[in-house]
């Protein structure tokens, strides 16, 4: 089993994973643009085993942009992720939100992503080592991957360590509830963004999300986290959901150049 960590974990900079079974490889998430997925895919292909499966933890572009680099793998994701991948990519929004990668998005637009071939909406043991667990919080269609024999959980964007989480398409309250039980699954947690962590990191993330639900974020362990401008988006999203509005927070619309 391997973890592909991109240092920092700021916007657009995510992690991926590789699990080996007897029949070949399962890849977990595929990064975003060529400068990210090409070195990852090269390292995976250097293992010289067939890539049988790609599991997408959710539909955000920084996790799905590299699916074409594994052309022969079955693609597993939730129904919600599948529906989002079937829509046209909002390339202009990506350029506004992730200016560090502005030169690479036109190629991504041309290349596109692979469609989901296998829907996973219930707990599923894909292989002897790979168990897929549906969850909600970061989006309505999150998947986590448990490798129980290694005591490792690939949490996707249900975990951000050292980086402020982003809930513009999620639900901070539900997300915090999911984190209550997540640490029962494994001791080692691979987040969608940031370094590998464990129960203490999950506890801090949960406390932060509860603050967002309460409407303000006081000083805390998150003082050193990257991307704290996301506080406003997370607080706004929690307040909107309390009013029954699951729309895009105005602060997020401004961040993608539409406000
Ligand atoms: Zn995400």
Boltz pocket constraint, residues with backbone or C-beta under 6 A from the ligand:
constraints:
  - pocket:
      binder: B
      contacts: [[A, 58], [A, 60], [A, 138], [A, 157], [A, 166]]
      max_distance: 6.0
